[in-house]
Every structure is written in structure tokens, then in C-alpha cells.
Amino acid sequence: MLTKIQDSRAFLGALALLIVGVIMGFKVGFFFSPEIFGTGMLTSRWWWEIVLNLQILCLAFMWFCHHNRLLQSSGRWRLRAVVNFIVGMISVSYPVMLLVIGAYYDWFRVPPPEASVVRLMLLALGLWALGAFVVPIFTILLVGNQNLGDSGRALGLEPVAWIKSFWPGFVVAAIIIVEILRDSTVLYMFVPLFMYWQGALPYLKKAKHGSPRDSDI
């Protein structure tokens, strides 16, 4: 895998998203499955110190990923680069957003009620859908369909191409449906991982087909 990376900056962006996906997966698991992870994990100091350090690392990765693209583009391409940068930074900032919300509502001393957690999960799903599906459509319209490249044009009406491009999103939908039918919450911890995996796919594709100017950090 590493030998095929042509754009190391894009790979850092993908890595940042995958790290945050794992963090969010553990957070959901800590809340819904205390019998597996133990009680008090969400409010433990050592856990949040790890999260904050990884958060700084992921923000730095996302900055490196987009910095050159912002500087070396112009016109509609620069606007597209700015949009992608903002979406990427917001995506990897979700753990610290939860930290601020938790501090405001004093959830570090009193665990949050399930209704509040469900609302935050729905908000996360909404932001994910916006960033993973709506924003790409906007950027396609912004730069023009003729500039999509072979990978974008290959989607068309090909079912296999759509499955390859959106399989993590299909997995998210399947997990939610299964857990609703089972009236269970055990598998919800895997939802954030596949949500962020969906967001990382375009970065991973770009990492394999980067231009020479993108190859070095």
C-alpha cells in the first residue's frame, strides 16, 4: 500500500479521518457498551488527554494535506480547495467539539443522558451526509463535469463503481437498520468508523494518483 502512494499529503488527510473515526467509535462504544469497556471511560482524564493529543495530530495532518492545494490553485479551483479544506478541518474537529459541549453541560461529572447522545449522533450523521455527498456534488458543479477525471466519470450508472465508491456508507445504513430491527445498540460503535472511512476514500484515491507537486510534505 505505502509503495503505491504518489500523493503523501492526501494520504495524511485520509489517515487523519481514519484516526478520528476510531476515536469516535470508541466514544460511542464507551457510552452504549459499558459492560464491554467498563464504566467511567467517557469521563476519564487519561482518555481525554489521548484524544486531545491525537486531535492536534489529525488537525496538523489535514492542514498539511490541503495547504499546497490552497496555495497552488486559482479561480474556481481555489474555491473548491477552500471548501474541501473547511470540510476536512470540521470533520476531524468533531472530538474537540464534543469536548466543549461536554464541558458546557458538565458531562465530565454527570454522564450525558441517552437522548442527548442520540441527538449528537443524528447531528454527526447530518454533517457526514453533507460533507460526504452534498459538498462533492457542489464541487463538481463548481469546476465543471468535464474536469471530473476518469475516476469521477467512471461512476455513471455502473453499480460496481458506485459500490466501490460508497461501500462504507452502505455499511453505515445496514448497521443502523439492523440495530433498529434488533432494538440493540451494540453495533453502533462501528458507525463512526465507517462514516469516516467513507470520508477517507477520496483522499486514498488521490494518494494513489497524485501529481508530482503533491508528492512531498
Secondary structure by P-SEA (a helix, b strand, c coil): cccccccaaaaaaaaaaaaaaaaaaaaaaaacccccccccccccaaaaaaaaaaaaaaaaaaaaacaaaaaaccaaaaaaaaaaaaaaaaaaaaaaaaaaaaaaaccccccccaaaaaaaaaaaaaaaaaaacaaaaaaaaaacccccccccccccccaaaaaaacaaaaaaaaaaaaaaaacccccccaaaaaaaaaaaaaaaaaaaccccccccc
